[in-house]
Amino acid sequence: MVTPVFRILDYHKAREFYIDWLGFRIDWEDQPAQGPVYFQVSRGDFVLHLSAHTTDSCAGARARVEILGLPAYHHQLTTKDFPHKRLAMAPAFWNKRVLEMEVYDPFGNCIVFCELDILSVSS
């Protein structure tokens, strides 16, 4: 299992984005009184570490995750009242049978959700 680490700059913005909007859950967190926060979030089988440590990753990282039901998830996100709605779902330029949706967090990190388009495979 590979676990991407995304750099975050604000704990509350990260929670709002990943938990409230994307629907991830917090699995655990380490937030010492005098130190930066580090926590794990997940959605289904996708696990992501979010870190405010200056030595962990840098803003602007990218991770890909395969999910089932991408059109339904896309619809769910676009119907929520949330300012981070830069969402487009489209076939991948490298394979028209793969649907992709890029989601950028407030820190410039990107998750590319993708799903093999079953309908175009069978036709």
DAURHU-V880854 format. One record per helix or strand of 3 or more residues. SS is the DSSP state (~ for helix, > for strand). FROM is the first residue (numbers start at 0). LEN is the number of residues. Records with the same first field share a line. If there is no record, write none. Layout:
SS: FROM-LEN / FROM-LEN
This chain:
>: 3-4 / 24-6 / 37-6 / 45-6 / 61-5 / 88-4 / 94-10 / 109-7
~: 10-11 / 69-10 / 117-5
